[in-house]
Amino acid sequence: MIYRLLALNIDGTLLQTNGRLHKSTKEAIEYVQQKGIYVTLVTSRSFPSARKVAKALKLDSLLVTHRGAYIAGSLEKPILVRRIPEEITYEIVRLLEGFPCQIRLVHEKFALANKSKLNHNMLAKTVFTSGDPVFYSQQFVESLSETIIEEPVTPPKIEIYFEHPEDLVDAQAAISALYDEEISTIVLNDLRLDIVHDGVSKLNGLLYLGERLGINRHEMVVIGDELDDLEMIEAVGLGVAMGNAPAEVKKAADWLTRTNDQQGVTYMVKEHFRKQHPIQFLRKMNLLK
């Protein structure tokens, strides 16, 4: 099979545990691009945050961000935006304010969150080291619901960081019951819940991009490490799980590479893509249209 697109998750895949890109990873991505393969990032991060990583990799491609709700090559010209409506955003915020949690409305130009005393150390670390670049505005307010009454927000994504696992279960059940046909909820771990517009997912975002580029799913390679990457890994031509991925993701993958701290992306690229001729050569030989 000839592969024409490589899709990569960012955290836990491209980035090491310390949040940095290894030199060999940058070289591997450059090598793949030289072969004429389209490289994109598919991430839950905001567009500005993903764009920062893309620039470090010298990528000038369309990026699937906000968990598939925002696809763009530049902030000014998105090709797809799926937002949570103002009224539903407000109602969800009001419901969530009844729980001890951090609520973060993630827009492509800013993030707006409630001030919250976080007793869980790991939770606090997660919230305040979100990976967003310095120029991405992040505002913390006393009352999120009062703020968005005055200035309504239609975010592509809402992130919620709970203090207690049982609160996540209760909140998800309530939100799903009220807005089953309008929004989707994604549980990332015992304390983290994401909310997006109904039908939004990393897979649907990637397939939309593929249709735009004229690349079908069987011509795609996905490398990921998170549970929300599993759907993509199962759907594409070659699904690759990182060595640090959960067992469920590894089981679903066609190929297992090393961990992010062992440069798993580099290892996979060297082992697989060196066997594939450049896309331009394949077209010249009439092996690819």
C-alpha positions in Angstrom: 0.0 0.0 0.0 1.2 3.5 -0.9 0.7 6.0 1.9 0.2 9.7 1.1 -0.6 11.3 4.4 0.9 11.1 7.9 -1.2 12.3 10.8 0.4 12.8 14.2 -0.9 13.5 17.7 1.2 16.0 19.6 1.3 15.3 23.4 2.7 11.9 24.2 3.5 11.3 20.5 5.6 14.0 19.0 6.6 15.6 22.3 8.7 13.9 24.9 7.5 13.8 28.6 9.4 17.0 29.2 7.3 18.7 26.5 10.1 19.1 24.0 10.7 18.0 20.4 13.7 15.7 19.9 16.1 16.7 17.1 15.6 13.3 15.5 11.8 13.8 15.4 12.2 17.0 13.5 14.6 15.3 11.0 12.2 12.4 10.6 9.3 14.7 9.7 11.5 16.6 7.2 12.5 13.2 5.7 8.8 12.2 5.2 7.9 15.5 3.7 10.8 15.2 1.2 9.2 12.0 0.0 6.1 14.0 -0.9 3.9 12.8 2.0 1.5 15.3 3.4 2.1 15.6 7.2 -0.5 17.0 9.5 -1.2 17.3 13.2 -4.4 16.0 14.7 -4.7 17.2 18.3 -7.0 18.3 21.1 -4.9 21.4 21.5 -6.0 24.8 20.3 -5.0 26.0 16.9 -2.4 28.6 18.1 -0.8 25.9 20.3 -0.7 23.3 17.5 0.6 25.9 15.0 3.5 26.6 17.3 4.5 22.9 17.2 3.9 22.8 13.4 6.3 25.7 12.9 9.0 24.0 15.0 8.6 21.0 12.6 8.6 23.3 9.5 5.1 22.2 8.6 3.0 24.5 6.4 0.0 22.2 6.2 -3.7 22.2 7.3 -4.0 21.2 11.0 -6.8 19.3 12.7 -7.2 21.0 16.1 -9.6 21.4 19.0 -10.2 17.7 18.7 -11.4 18.1 15.1 -13.6 21.2 15.6 -11.2 23.6 14.0 -9.2 22.8 10.8 -7.0 25.5 9.4 -3.6 26.4 8.0 -3.9 29.9 9.3 -6.0 31.5 12.0 -7.6 33.9 9.5 -8.7 31.2 7.0 -10.1 28.0 8.7 -11.6 25.4 6.3 -13.9 24.0 9.0 -15.2 25.3 12.3 -17.8 23.6 14.4 -18.8 25.6 17.5 -20.9 25.0 20.6 -23.8 27.5 20.4 -23.9 30.4 22.8 -27.0 29.3 24.7 -25.8 25.7 25.2 -22.4 27.0 26.3 -24.0 29.2 28.9 -26.3 26.4 30.1 -23.5 23.9 30.4 -21.3 26.4 32.3 -24.2 27.0 34.7 -24.6 23.3 35.3 -20.9 22.7 35.8 -20.5 25.6 38.3 -22.4 23.3 40.7 -19.3 21.0 40.8 -15.8 21.7 42.1 -14.0 21.9 38.8 -12.1 24.0 36.4 -14.1 25.0 33.3 -12.1 26.2 30.3 -13.8 27.6 27.2 -11.2 27.0 24.4 -11.7 29.4 21.5 -9.2 29.7 18.6 -8.2 33.1 19.7 -8.3 32.9 23.5 -9.2 30.7 26.5 -11.6 31.7 29.2 -11.8 29.8 32.5 -13.2 30.1 36.0 -10.9 30.7 39.0 -10.8 27.6 41.1 -8.9 26.3 44.1 -7.6 23.0 42.9 -6.6 20.6 45.7 -5.5 17.9 43.3 -1.8 18.6 42.5 -1.8 16.7 39.2 -5.0 18.5 38.2 -3.5 21.9 38.9 -0.4 21.0 36.9 -2.5 19.9 34.0 -4.6 23.0 33.9 -1.9 25.5 34.2 0.6 23.9 31.8 -1.8 23.5 28.9 0.9 23.9 26.2 -0.6 27.1 24.8 1.9 29.6 23.5 2.5 32.9 25.4 0.6 35.0 22.8 -2.6 32.9 23.2 -4.7 34.9 25.7 -5.8 33.0 28.8 -8.2 34.8 31.2 -9.4 33.5 34.6 -12.6 35.1 36.0 -14.5 34.8 39.2 -17.8 33.8 37.6 -17.6 32.3 34.1 -21.4 32.3 33.6 -21.7 36.0 34.5 -18.8 36.8 32.1 -20.3 35.1 29.1 -23.7 36.7 29.7 -22.1 40.0 29.0 -19.8 38.7 26.3 -21.2 35.4 24.8 -18.7 32.8 23.6 -19.1 30.1 21.0 -16.1 27.8 21.7 -15.1 24.9 19.5 -14.3 23.0 22.7 -14.9 23.1 26.4 -12.4 21.4 28.8 -13.4 20.4 32.3 -11.0 19.4 35.0 -12.8 17.8 38.0 -11.7 17.5 41.6 -13.5 14.1 42.1 -14.1 11.2 39.6 -17.7 10.8 40.7 -18.5 14.4 39.8 -17.3 13.7 36.2 -19.6 10.7 36.0 -22.6 12.7 37.3 -21.9 15.8 35.1 -21.4 13.8 32.0 -24.7 11.9 32.5 -26.6 15.2 33.1 -25.1 17.0 30.1 -25.6 14.0 27.8 -29.2 13.7 28.8 -29.9 17.4 28.1 -27.9 17.9 24.9 -27.6 14.4 23.4 -28.2 15.6 19.8 -26.3 18.9 20.1 -23.0 18.0 21.7 -20.6 15.1 22.3 -18.7 14.4 25.5 -15.3 12.7 25.6 -13.8 11.3 28.8 -10.0 11.5 28.8 -9.4 10.2 32.3 -11.1 10.0 35.7 -10.9 13.8 36.1 -11.0 15.2 32.6 -14.0 15.7 30.3 -14.1 17.5 26.9 -17.2 18.8 25.2 -17.5 19.5 21.5 -20.2 20.0 18.9 -22.1 16.8 18.0 -20.3 14.8 15.3 -16.9 16.4 16.0 -14.0 14.0 16.6 -10.4 13.6 15.6 -11.4 10.9 13.0 -14.1 13.0 11.4 -11.7 16.0 11.2 -9.0 13.9 9.6 -11.5 12.4 7.1 -12.7 15.9 6.2 -9.1 17.0 5.6 -8.5 13.8 3.5 -11.5 14.5 1.3 -10.3 18.1 0.8 -6.9 16.8 -0.3 -8.2 13.9 -2.3 -6.6 11.3 0.0 -8.7 8.4 1.2 -8.4 6.8 4.6 -6.5 3.8 3.3 -3.7 6.0 2.1 -3.3 7.5 5.6 -0.9 6.7 8.5 -1.9 7.8 12.0 0.5 7.7 15.0 -1.1 8.3 18.4 -1.0 7.5 22.1 -4.3 8.5 23.6 -7.7 6.9 23.9 -9.2 9.5 21.6 -6.7 8.5 18.9 -8.0 4.9 18.9 -10.8 5.6 16.5 -8.4 7.0 13.9 -5.9 4.2 14.4 -8.6 1.7 13.7 -10.0 3.5 10.6 -6.9 4.3 8.5 -4.6 2.3 6.3 -1.9 2.0 8.9 -2.6 2.7 12.6 0.4 3.1 14.8 0.4 3.2 18.6 3.2 4.7 20.7 4.9 2.5 23.2 3.5 4.7 26.0 -0.1 4.3 24.8 -2.7 2.5 26.9 -3.2 -1.3 26.3 -6.5 -0.7 24.5 -4.8 1.6 21.9 -1.9 -0.8 21.4 -4.3 -3.6 20.8 -6.2 -1.7 18.1 -3.0 -0.7 16.2 -1.5 -2.3 13.2 2.0 -1.3 14.2 3.6 -0.6 17.6 6.5 1.8 17.9 8.7 2.9 20.8 7.7 5.4 23.5 7.7 9.2 23.1 10.9 9.4 25.2 12.5 6.8 23.0 11.7 8.8 19.8 8.9 6.4 18.7 7.9 8.6 15.7 11.5 8.7 14.4 11.7 4.9 14.8 8.5 4.3 12.9 9.3 6.6 10.1 12.8 5.1 9.6 11.4 1.6 9.7 8.5 2.1 7.4 8.8 5.1 5.1 12.3 4.4 3.9 10.7 1.4 2.0 8.3 3.7 0.1 9.5 5.6 -3.0 8.9 9.3 -3.2 5.3 10.3 -4.3 6.7 12.2 -7.3 8.5 9.1 -8.6 5.4 6.9 -8.1 3.4 9.3 -10.2 6.1 9.4 -12.9 6.0 5.6 -13.1 2.2 5.7 -13.3 1.9 3.8 -10.0 -0.1 6.6 -8.5 -2.6 9.1 -10.0 
